[in-house]
Amino acid sequence: MTQELMNRFARALENRDSAGLASCFTPDGVYDDYFFGPRQGAEGIHDTVEHFYKGGREYRWDFTECAGDDKLAFASYNFSYVSNAPTAGSERILFDGIARLELRDGLIQRYSEVFDRGMALAQQNFPPEQVCKIVNRYADNMRQRPEWARHIKKDATP
């Protein structure tokens, strides 16, 4: 079931089909993109798809090694696109990642992911200082999240 769902997910994004992508989610589902942040519901998912296509074209997304149950699943993926960034040229931007899927009634309640942002940015030939600035902004945002408080405190005990 998860592999079929993820294939539908990937094909919808590749075809700029935000309604098709939203159909993979519960009505209140959240797509938490590692670049753009979380968006909820069909309108939020539409916004995420449009963000993708402002930044690139010719998307290819393959989910593999899906595993989990009817509440929580994970999938490895390979992802590529041609960036619209003027510095990127015409080379495909390639990276792999891991998707985390919270599921309800066979649909995605929350999608989140992890991939190497720095590698994705570096392939677009951004100046190193710009890559560093962007990656540090993500790190600063992570430090603000409550689940990281114990890791930040100097006197935290296990």
N, C-alpha and C positions, 0 to 999 in steps of 0.2 A: 504493500500500500504506500509506504513512504517513498519508494523509488518512483512510482507512478506519479505521485503528488509533486515530487521535486522535478521530474521531467516536464510536467505541465507548467510549473513555476518558471523553469528556465526558458521554455519555448515562448511563454507569454512575454517575458522580458526581452528576449531576442527579437520579438516581433512588435515591440512597443505597444503591447496589448495590456493596458492597465486594468481594464475590466476582467480580462482573463486571469491576470495575476491576482486581482482582488478576490476572484472566485476560489482561489486556493486557501483563502483566509476566512476565519469567522468574521461576522459583521463588525465586531469590535477588535479585530485582530491588529497586531502591531508588527510593522516591518522596521526593524532597527538596523539600518544600514551602517556599516563601520565608518563610512566617510560622511554620510549626511545626517546620521542620527535617527531617532525613532519617529515614525509617522503612523497614525492610527486610522483605521477604517478605509473604506474605498477611496475617499478623497485624499487621504494621506498617502496611500499606496500609489495613486495617480501622480501625486507630487513627486514621489521618489522616482518613479519611472521617468518623469520629465527631467528631473535632475540628471539622471543617467544620460539622457539624450542631448542635454545641453553640453555635457562634457565629452561625449564620444559617439561612436557609431560602430556598426558591424560587430555587435556583441555576440559572444559565444560563451555558453555556460554549460558545463557538464558536471552533474552531481554523481558521485560514485560512493561505494562503500557505505550505504545507508544502513543504520542500525538503531534499534530502539524498540519502544512499545507504543501503545496507543495514547500515551500521555507525553512522552519525551523521546526525541530521536535526534541523531547526529548524522551528518553526511559530509564527506570530503568533497571538495570541488576544485575544478580547473576553470579559470575565468580569463577571458581576453577581450580586447576591444581596440579600436583605433581611436586614439585621443584627438580631441579637437584643439588641444593646447598648441599654440604656435611653436613652442619649443620641441614638440614631440616628433615632428616629421611624420612619416607614414608607417612607421614600425608598429606592430601590434604590441600592446602592453599586456604582459602575461603575469598571472600570479595564481597561487593556490590558496585554499583556505578550508576552514571547518565551519559548517552551519549548525546551529543549535535550534531545534524546533520544539516549542511547547505546543502540544496538540490537544484539540477538543473536537469530538464527534467527527474525526477523520479530516479535519481542517487545521490550518495553522492558527494558533492563538497568538503566538509571538515567535517571530523569526529574528535571530541575532547571529552574528558571525565574528570570526577572528581571521585576519590575514595580515601580512606584512605591509603596512601602509607605506613605509619608507621605500620598499622595493618598487611598489606601484608608482610612487612619485618620482623616484630616481630614473625610471625608464622613460619618463617624459622629458628628461633633460632639464628639469628645473635646477637652478643654481643650488649648490649644496646648502648655502645659508637659508634659502627659502624652504628646502626640505626640512632642515633642522627646525625652523620656526614653526612649520605646520605640525611636525611630529611632537614638538614640545607643547604646543597648544593642546593636542589630544592628551598628553601626559598630565598637564595641569588640570584639565577637566576631570580626568580619572581621579586625581588626588582630592577633588572636591566631593566625590561620591561617598556616602556614609559607609558602604561596605569596605572601604579602604582605610578607615580611621585607625584601626589597630596597627596597620602596617606603617602608618606615618608617625604615630606617637613614638617618641624616643624611649619612653619607659614602659612600653607595652610588654606584657607578659604573655606567655603562650596559653 
